[in-house]
């Protein structure tokens, strides 16, 4: 039994949901998103509540039931409130700056990384004295936001000995002890 798939999705005020066959479109103040639903899953909306159902209890249908319910919930939340992720650059000489949607990162290599961020993702960089530089990403599309943040993080993953690298704000890093001197 899918607990997530059976939970109803309440549509907040100001969000417009259109269900056309297997295509679900959601529009709100932050933007609009659309998702095509698997052919075995049916989506209905009554009185501002979206419900997702499946025809039987086959393994694939159970998996798709919870998946598409979660995707639709993320779309509704995204166009109403939006999502944000903040990345910290921890390391000596690490810098971040942006010119519009072009992100320029200095991560200790011989060259800077220059990335073009998709227009659906709003980019903001801050550099304060005494604190690590931060890159704040906000968007209404949770999937795209996660992909962009993961791409930035993959440029310099956090190493376990000194903790240097690009990390999500609040992320706990497992640190390792270095070598000990021989006796």
Number of C-alpha atoms within 10 A of each C-alpha: 9 15 8 14 21 15 14 14 19 15 19 13 9 11 18 17 21 13 16 10 12 14 13 18 17 22 19 21 14 17 17 19 18 15 15 13 20 14 11 14 19 16 20 13 16 8 7 14 12 19 18 21 20 19 11 11 12 9 9 10 19 18 14 20 28 21 17 22 24 17 15 24 16 18 27 27 22 24 24 23 13 18 19 19 16 16 22 23 27 21 17 11 11 18 21 22 19 18 11 12 16 14 20 17 22 16 22 14 10 7 9 14 14 14 15 13 18 13 10 15 20 16 21 18 19 15 14 8 6 6 11 19 22 23 26 18 20 17 23 27 23 20 13 14 22 16 11 18 20 16 12 20 18 13 13 17 14 20 14 14 12 13 16 17 21 26 24 17 14 9 9 8 12 10 12 11 8 9 6 6 5 4 3
